[in-house]
Amino acid sequence: MHYAPGKDPCPLPFSPFKACTVPRPIGWISTVSRSGIANLAPYSQWQNLTFDPPLVMFSANHYPDGRRKDTVVNAEETGWFVWNMATYALREAVNASAAALPPEADEFEAAGVTKAACIDAPGPRVAESPCQFECRYLSTHRLPGNSAVGSIDVVYGQVERIHVADAVISAEGKLDVAKIEPLARMGYYDYAVIRETFEMRIPGSAAAADGLEGKA
């Protein structure tokens, strides 16, 4: 099976595109508006870009009427956004925060999660999440789509502060993934939970692999 998206009709009843690019980490992004309204929304198009300095990005599709997401507007206007790790225990809150609410709605309250103060960023972070990044906004790259909802804002940020709950740090100083149970986005309406990992070391120079391993 093969086809050209945008040119050929999809031969399957559901598009395989998102289902092939899996699992995708979830960018559970919190921001605050200039008027002080807290916003919280999940983005499945989220990734880290490099580690020195730590840079991240997320991509936000426009609304069908062409409006940009509140997350993007808030990040641009305040200069900050916060990534909160989505976990299996928080799956219902993550899903609830995906609802399209008006800008004046407090989405922490709608999702039923607690606000924790940030140190640098003006907006809150999710207290129940085990890990958060306070990210300084860098820039937005807008890419037009074939439709309004296909158009995206790609937002770049630099991680200025990392929060990790002591309870999820192992004795050797690594994140205990089995305890955290991170949530990942699959295709369709599907999600996955990470409970098991395995290690493979890159052959060759240990120094060349330090950055990939994450050695401090």
Secondary structure as UniProt FT lines:
FT   TURN            5..7
FT   HELIX           17..20
FT   STRAND          24..25
FT   STRAND          27..32
FT   TURN            34..35
FT   STRAND          38..43
FT   STRAND          46..51
FT   TURN            52..53
FT   STRAND          54..61
FT   TURN            64..65
FT   HELIX           70..78
FT   STRAND          80..84
FT   HELIX           88..90
FT   HELIX           91..96
FT   TURN            97..98
FT   TURN            103..104
FT   HELIX           107..111
FT   STRAND          115..116
FT   STRAND          125..126
FT   TURN            127..128
FT   STRAND          131..143
FT   TURN            148..150
FT   STRAND          152..164
FT   HELIX           166..168
FT   TURN            171..172
FT   HELIX           177..180
FT   STRAND          182..185
FT   TURN            188..189
FT   STRAND          191..193
FT   HELIX           206..213
//
